[in-house]
């Protein structure tokens, strides 16, 4: 697991990742997990993509109670022990997809997730092919197939400093997909033109150039 995780996380610098790069990394992650469901790879790569320090991730995986604020849960449906990082997210890993949503409901009501000192925003339950996410601030639930992870990249954007989540006005799946495709298009165009999308003026310039072609 460690070897796979090192490959997926190689070269990730969260201070420089644009939304397009986040999508690219999520594509790599879902492709890897579609070959083999590895909870530690899912946890560490996802947390890295959304701006968690490598030191915190490593200590959480080691079970350091100062970092990993998850509770020890004995349940035959679990593939791996729970992992959680303070101020960020609580992860639960299932052997089968059939238990994912039910497990999320139980996790959302648990003392471990709602512990005031942990300040957790997200609860994430995942099986080999299905992911379910709860956002404590927005009180929203989202369940989708692993292959749709890149299309749902915005769900965890609040974890990344400086980003806000896109909210489709009518909540349709088509709107979310369109937003993801447009973001990826802007990112690809920026790369071709050596433009840094994290710089506001350069980002505005590339958007204006796209509008001019419409």
C-alpha positions as CSV (number, residue, x, y, z in Angstrom):
1,X,0.0,0.0,0.0
2,X,2.8,2.4,0.9
3,X,4.4,2.0,-2.5
4,X,1.2,2.8,-4.4
5,X,0.5,5.7,-2.2
6,X,3.9,7.2,-2.8
7,X,3.4,7.0,-6.5
8,X,0.0,8.7,-6.4
9,X,1.2,11.5,-4.1
10,X,4.5,12.1,-5.9
11,X,4.9,15.7,-6.9
12,X,1.7,17.0,-5.3
13,X,2.2,20.5,-3.9
14,X,-1.1,21.7,-2.5
15,X,0.1,25.3,-2.5
16,X,0.1,25.2,-6.3
17,X,-2.7,22.9,-7.3
18,X,-5.4,24.5,-9.4
19,X,-8.9,23.0,-9.6
20,X,-8.0,21.4,-12.9
21,X,-5.0,19.7,-11.3
22,X,-7.2,18.5,-8.5
23,X,-9.5,16.9,-11.1
24,X,-6.4,15.3,-12.8
25,X,-5.2,13.8,-9.5
26,X,-8.7,12.5,-8.7
27,X,-8.7,10.8,-12.1
28,X,-5.4,9.1,-11.3
29,X,-6.8,8.0,-7.9
30,X,-10.0,6.5,-9.2
31,X,-8.1,4.7,-12.0
32,X,-5.8,3.2,-9.3
33,X,-8.6,2.2,-7.0
34,X,-10.6,0.7,-9.8
35,X,-7.8,-1.8,-10.1
36,X,-7.5,-2.5,-6.4
37,X,-9.5,-1.0,-3.5
38,X,-6.9,0.2,-1.0
39,X,-8.3,2.3,1.9
40,X,-5.0,3.8,2.9
41,X,-4.3,4.9,-0.6
42,X,-7.8,6.4,-0.8
43,X,-7.4,8.2,2.5
44,X,-3.9,9.6,2.1
45,X,-4.2,10.6,-1.6
46,X,-7.5,12.3,-1.1
47,X,-6.3,14.2,2.0
48,X,-3.1,15.2,0.1
49,X,-5.0,16.5,-2.9
50,X,-7.2,18.7,-0.6
51,X,-4.3,20.2,1.3
52,X,-3.6,18.1,4.4
53,X,0.0,18.0,5.5
54,X,1.9,14.8,4.8
55,X,3.1,14.7,8.4
56,X,-0.5,14.6,9.6
57,X,-1.4,11.9,7.1
58,X,1.5,9.8,8.1
59,X,0.8,10.1,11.8
60,X,-2.9,9.3,11.3
61,X,-1.9,6.1,9.5
62,X,0.4,5.2,12.3
63,X,-2.5,5.6,14.7
64,X,-1.1,8.6,16.6
65,X,-4.1,9.6,18.9
66,X,-3.0,13.2,18.8
67,X,-3.7,13.2,15.0
68,X,-6.0,10.3,14.3
69,X,-9.2,11.3,16.2
70,X,-11.2,8.3,15.0
71,X,-12.7,5.8,17.4
72,X,-11.8,2.1,17.3
73,X,-14.8,0.3,15.9
74,X,-15.2,-3.5,15.7
75,X,-17.5,-4.4,12.8
76,X,-17.1,-7.3,10.4
77,X,-18.3,-5.1,7.5
78,X,-15.2,-2.8,7.8
79,X,-12.2,-3.4,5.7
80,X,-9.9,-1.1,7.6
81,X,-9.8,0.8,10.9
82,X,-11.5,4.2,10.8
83,X,-9.2,7.2,10.1
84,X,-9.9,10.9,10.9
85,X,-7.9,14.1,11.1
86,X,-9.0,17.0,13.3
87,X,-10.6,19.9,11.5
88,X,-11.0,17.9,8.4
89,X,-12.7,14.6,7.7
90,X,-13.7,11.2,9.2
91,X,-13.2,8.1,7.0
92,X,-14.8,4.7,7.2
93,X,-13.9,1.9,4.8
94,X,-16.3,-0.9,3.9
95,X,-15.8,-4.3,2.4
96,X,-19.0,-4.1,0.3
97,X,-20.8,-1.3,-1.4
98,X,-24.2,-2.4,-0.1
99,X,-23.3,-1.1,3.4
100,X,-21.9,2.3,2.4
101,X,-24.9,4.6,2.8
102,X,-26.2,2.8,5.9
103,X,-22.8,3.1,7.5
104,X,-22.6,6.8,6.7
105,X,-25.9,7.4,8.5
106,X,-24.6,5.6,11.6
107,X,-21.3,7.5,11.4
108,X,-23.0,10.9,11.1
109,X,-25.0,10.1,14.4
110,X,-21.9,8.8,16.2
111,X,-20.2,10.4,19.1
112,X,-16.9,10.1,17.4
113,X,-17.9,12.2,14.4
114,X,-19.7,14.8,16.6
115,X,-17.0,15.2,19.2
116,X,-16.7,19.0,19.7
117,X,-12.9,19.0,20.1
118,X,-12.4,17.2,16.7
119,X,-14.2,19.9,14.7
120,X,-14.9,17.5,11.8
121,X,-16.7,18.9,8.7
122,X,-17.0,15.7,6.5
123,X,-17.9,12.1,7.1
124,X,-16.8,9.8,4.3
125,X,-17.8,6.2,3.9
126,X,-16.4,4.3,1.0
127,X,-16.6,0.8,-0.5
128,X,-14.8,-0.7,-3.5
129,X,-17.0,1.1,-6.0
130,X,-19.2,3.5,-4.0
131,X,-18.6,6.7,-2.0
132,X,-20.9,8.5,0.3
133,X,-20.1,12.0,1.8
134,X,-21.8,14.1,4.5
135,X,-21.0,17.8,5.0
136,X,-21.8,18.8,8.5
137,X,-21.9,22.5,7.6
138,X,-24.2,22.3,4.7
139,X,-26.1,19.3,6.1
140,X,-25.9,17.6,2.6
141,X,-25.4,14.0,1.6
142,X,-23.9,12.9,-1.7
143,X,-23.5,9.3,-2.8
144,X,-21.9,8.3,-6.1
145,X,-19.8,5.7,-7.8
146,X,-16.0,5.7,-7.5
147,X,-15.7,6.4,-11.2
148,X,-17.6,9.6,-10.7
149,X,-15.1,10.9,-8.1
150,X,-13.5,13.5,-10.5
151,X,-17.0,14.9,-11.4
152,X,-17.6,15.4,-7.7
153,X,-14.3,17.1,-7.0
154,X,-16.0,20.2,-5.6
155,X,-17.6,18.4,-2.6
156,X,-14.4,18.6,-0.6
157,X,-13.1,21.9,-1.9
158,X,-13.8,23.6,1.5
159,X,-10.9,21.6,2.9
160,X,-8.5,23.5,0.6
161,X,-7.6,27.1,1.6
162,X,-8.8,29.7,-0.9
163,X,-11.4,27.5,-2.7
164,X,-15.2,27.7,-2.5
165,X,-17.5,24.9,-3.6
166,X,-19.5,25.4,-6.8
167,X,-23.2,25.0,-6.1
168,X,-25.5,24.4,-9.0
169,X,-28.6,26.6,-8.7
170,X,-31.1,23.8,-9.6
171,X,-29.0,21.0,-8.2
172,X,-29.0,19.0,-11.4
173,X,-26.3,16.4,-12.2
174,X,-25.9,18.0,-15.7
175,X,-24.9,21.4,-14.1
176,X,-22.2,19.7,-11.9
177,X,-20.8,17.8,-14.9
178,X,-20.8,21.0,-17.0
179,X,-18.9,22.9,-14.3
180,X,-16.3,20.1,-14.0
181,X,-15.8,20.0,-17.8
182,X,-15.4,23.8,-18.0
183,X,-13.0,23.8,-15.1
184,X,-10.9,21.1,-16.8
185,X,-11.0,23.0,-20.1
186,X,-9.7,26.2,-18.5
187,X,-7.0,24.2,-16.8
188,X,-5.9,22.6,-20.0
189,X,-5.9,25.9,-21.9
190,X,-3.9,27.5,-19.1
191,X,-1.3,24.8,-19.3
192,X,-1.0,25.2,-23.1
193,X,-0.5,29.0,-22.6
194,X,1.7,28.9,-19.5
195,X,-0.9,30.7,-17.5
196,X,-1.1,30.4,-13.7
197,X,-4.8,30.0,-12.8
198,X,-4.0,30.8,-9.1
199,X,-3.1,34.3,-10.1
200,X,-6.3,36.3,-10.3
201,X,-5.4,38.5,-13.3
202,X,-4.1,35.6,-15.4
203,X,-7.2,33.6,-14.5
204,X,-9.4,36.5,-15.7
205,X,-7.5,36.8,-18.9
206,X,-8.0,33.1,-19.9
207,X,-11.7,33.3,-19.0
208,X,-12.1,36.4,-21.2
209,X,-10.3,34.5,-24.1
210,X,-12.7,31.6,-23.7
211,X,-15.7,33.9,-23.7
212,X,-14.5,35.6,-26.9
213,X,-14.7,32.3,-28.7
214,X,-18.3,31.6,-27.7
